[in-house]
Amino acid sequence: MLLSDYVKIENIIPDFEGDDKNTLIREMGEVLTASEEVTDEGDFLNGIIKREEVESTAIGNGIAIPHTRGEFCKHLAISIGISKKGIDFDALDGKPVHIVFMIAAPEPAKKEYLQVIAKIARFLKSENNKKKILDAKTKDEILQVIGDFDASFPGVETVKTKDGRVIHKEM
């Protein structure tokens, strides 16, 4: 399993200029819809917003992973948004979010969905990967960072869940 299998270059926002969480979520949803990864933008965004209402997907350390499953897409896809200045995403640690990986997945893709979330968590756990993503100036540079990670960690992640949420093992 490779992260690069799920990220198209047109689904990357390398320097998000907006000021708030809802604008970023909407723009990332529009990107996935424009690339035809998401077929029903309204249903997709409603799923993301409902998930955010349960608990923020901003997991701390400047990272958010908004995600949802539904009938709004045929296969799993990821959008990446980078905010150099940071935005308030109701993060667990109260700090601004700089890196957002948004996941759209079809309803039947539960195992693949959980593995992708775990793979993203492993990728973003590395301070080096986070720095490289934030320093990247182009979509191609962001894809290169992901490709380098894929070369180092090409396998499937071991996924453990608790109360339906992924628990990522320490590396």
C-alpha positions as CSV (number, residue, x, y, z in Angstrom):
1,M,0.0,0.0,0.0
2,L,1.4,3.4,-1.1
3,L,0.1,6.8,-0.1
4,S,0.9,8.0,-3.6
5,D,-1.6,5.6,-5.0
6,Y,-4.4,7.7,-3.5
7,V,-3.1,11.3,-4.1
8,K,-3.5,12.9,-7.5
9,I,-1.4,16.1,-8.1
10,E,-4.6,18.1,-8.8
11,N,-5.9,17.2,-5.3
12,I,-3.1,19.1,-3.6
13,I,-3.4,22.7,-2.3
14,P,0.3,23.6,-1.6
15,D,-0.4,27.0,0.1
16,F,-3.9,27.4,1.4
17,E,-4.6,31.1,2.0
18,G,-7.9,30.9,3.8
19,D,-8.4,31.7,7.5
20,D,-10.7,29.0,8.8
21,K,-11.4,25.3,9.0
22,N,-14.7,25.4,7.1
23,T,-13.2,27.2,4.2
24,L,-10.4,24.7,4.0
25,I,-12.8,21.8,4.2
26,R,-15.0,23.3,1.4
27,E,-12.0,24.0,-0.8
28,M,-10.5,20.5,-0.4
29,G,-14.0,19.0,-1.1
30,E,-14.2,21.2,-4.3
31,V,-10.7,19.9,-5.4
32,L,-11.8,16.3,-4.9
33,T,-15.0,16.9,-6.8
34,A,-13.3,18.8,-9.7
35,S,-10.9,15.8,-10.2
36,E,-14.0,13.5,-10.2
37,E,-12.8,11.6,-7.2
38,V,-16.0,12.7,-5.4
39,T,-19.2,12.5,-7.3
40,D,-21.5,14.1,-4.7
41,E,-19.8,17.1,-3.1
42,G,-22.7,17.9,-0.8
43,D,-22.9,14.4,0.7
44,F,-19.1,14.2,1.0
45,L,-18.9,17.6,2.8
46,N,-21.9,16.7,5.1
47,G,-20.0,13.5,6.1
48,I,-16.8,15.4,6.9
49,I,-18.7,18.1,8.9
50,K,-20.7,15.4,10.8
51,R,-17.4,13.7,11.7
52,E,-15.9,17.0,12.8
53,E,-18.9,17.6,15.1
54,V,-18.3,14.3,16.9
55,E,-14.7,15.2,17.5
56,S,-12.1,17.3,15.7
57,T,-9.9,15.3,13.4
58,A,-7.0,17.8,14.2
59,I,-4.9,15.3,16.2
60,G,-2.3,17.8,17.4
61,N,1.2,18.9,16.3
62,G,-0.3,20.9,13.4
63,I,-2.0,18.0,11.7
64,A,-5.6,17.2,10.8
65,I,-7.0,14.2,9.0
66,P,-10.7,14.8,8.2
67,H,-12.2,11.7,6.8
68,T,-15.5,10.0,5.9
69,R,-17.0,7.1,4.0
70,G,-20.1,7.1,1.8
71,E,-21.7,6.6,-1.6
72,F,-20.1,9.8,-2.9
73,C,-17.1,8.1,-4.4
74,K,-16.1,4.9,-6.1
75,H,-12.6,4.5,-4.7
76,L,-10.5,6.0,-1.9
77,A,-8.9,9.3,-2.6
78,I,-6.9,11.9,-0.6
79,S,-6.6,15.6,-0.8
80,I,-3.7,17.4,0.8
81,G,-3.9,21.0,2.0
82,I,-1.0,23.0,3.4
83,S,-1.4,26.2,5.4
84,K,1.9,28.0,6.0
85,K,0.3,30.4,8.5
86,G,-1.8,27.8,10.2
87,I,-5.6,27.7,10.9
88,D,-7.7,27.0,13.9
89,F,-9.1,23.5,13.5
90,D,-10.3,22.9,17.1
91,A,-7.1,20.8,17.6
92,L,-6.8,18.6,20.6
93,D,-3.7,20.5,21.6
94,G,-5.2,23.9,20.8
95,K,-2.5,24.7,18.3
96,P,-3.1,25.8,14.7
97,V,-3.1,23.2,11.9
98,H,-0.7,23.4,9.0
99,I,-1.0,20.0,7.3
100,V,-4.4,18.5,6.3
101,F,-4.9,15.1,4.7
102,M,-8.6,14.8,3.7
103,I,-9.9,11.3,2.9
104,A,-12.9,10.3,0.9
105,A,-13.7,6.6,0.9
106,P,-16.5,4.4,-0.4
107,E,-18.6,2.7,2.3
108,P,-17.3,-0.8,1.6
109,A,-13.6,0.2,1.9
110,K,-13.4,-0.1,5.7
111,K,-10.2,-2.0,5.9
112,E,-8.4,0.0,3.2
113,Y,-9.7,3.2,4.8
114,L,-8.3,2.3,8.3
115,Q,-5.0,1.3,6.7
116,V,-4.7,4.6,4.9
117,I,-5.4,6.6,8.1
118,A,-2.7,4.6,9.9
119,K,-0.3,5.1,7.0
120,I,-0.9,8.9,7.0
121,A,-0.4,8.9,10.8
122,R,3.0,7.1,10.4
123,F,4.0,9.5,7.7
124,L,3.1,12.6,9.7
125,K,4.6,11.2,12.9
126,S,8.0,12.0,11.4
127,E,9.2,15.5,12.1
128,N,11.4,15.3,9.0
129,N,8.4,14.5,6.8
130,K,6.3,17.3,8.3
131,K,9.2,19.8,7.7
132,K,9.7,18.6,4.1
133,I,5.9,19.0,3.4
134,L,5.8,22.4,4.9
135,D,9.0,23.5,3.1
136,A,7.6,22.2,-0.3
137,K,6.7,25.0,-2.7
138,T,5.0,23.0,-5.4
139,K,2.6,20.1,-5.8
140,D,5.4,18.1,-7.4
141,E,7.6,18.6,-4.3
142,I,4.8,17.4,-2.0
143,L,4.4,14.3,-4.2
144,Q,8.1,13.7,-4.0
145,V,8.1,13.7,-0.2
146,I,5.2,11.2,-0.2
147,G,7.0,9.1,-2.8
148,D,10.2,9.0,-0.7
149,F,8.1,7.9,2.3
150,D,6.4,5.2,0.1
151,A,9.9,3.9,-0.9
152,S,10.8,3.5,2.8
153,F,7.4,2.1,4.0
154,P,5.7,0.3,1.1
155,G,3.8,-2.3,3.1
156,V,0.4,-2.4,4.8
157,E,0.2,-0.8,8.2
158,T,-0.9,-2.9,11.2
159,V,-4.1,-1.3,12.3
160,K,-5.6,-1.5,15.8
161,T,-8.9,0.2,16.6
162,K,-10.6,1.3,19.8
163,D,-14.2,2.5,19.8
164,G,-14.1,2.5,15.9
165,R,-11.0,4.8,15.8
166,V,-7.5,3.9,14.6
167,I,-4.8,3.5,17.3
168,H,-1.4,3.9,15.6
169,K,1.4,1.9,17.2
170,E,4.6,3.6,18.2
171,M,7.3,3.3,15.6
